[in-house]
């Protein structure tokens, strides 16, 4: 099953979030797999597509 996660960043928070992902990985729960993601041009909203295999 696919899930769409919409994450809204506070003003100026995107660099710290990307740094954490670079340093620690995506830190997804077991069984949840990253498929794809994209952000808007202002780096205020991130859309992530994830999948759980059943």
C-alpha positions in Angstrom: 0.0 0.0 0.0 1.3 3.5 -0.9 1.1 6.4 1.4 1.5 10.1 0.6 3.1 12.1 3.5 2.8 15.9 3.3 5.3 17.7 5.6 5.2 21.5 6.1 8.5 23.1 7.2 8.7 26.1 9.5 10.4 29.1 7.9 14.1 28.4 7.5 13.9 24.8 8.9 14.6 22.9 5.7 18.5 23.1 5.9 18.5 21.5 9.4 16.1 18.8 8.3 18.1 17.9 5.2 21.3 17.9 7.3 19.7 15.4 9.7 18.6 13.1 6.8 22.1 13.2 5.4 23.6 12.4 8.8 21.1 9.9 10.2 19.2 8.6 7.2 15.4 8.8 6.8 14.7 7.1 10.1 11.6 5.3 8.8 9.7 2.8 11.0 10.5 -0.9 10.2 8.4 -2.1 7.2 8.0 1.4 5.7 10.0 2.0 2.5 10.9 5.3 0.9 9.7 5.5 -2.7 10.2 9.2 -3.7 9.9 12.7 -2.5 9.9 16.3 -3.8 9.6 19.8 -2.3 8.0 23.0 -3.5 10.2 25.8 -4.8 10.1 27.6 -1.5 11.2 24.6 0.5 8.1 25.0 2.7 6.3 21.7 1.8 7.7 18.3 1.2 5.7 15.5 -0.4 6.9 11.9 0.3 5.7 8.7 -1.2 6.2 5.7 1.0 5.2 2.0 0.7 4.3 -0.8 3.1 4.4 -4.2 1.6 1.8 -6.6 2.9 
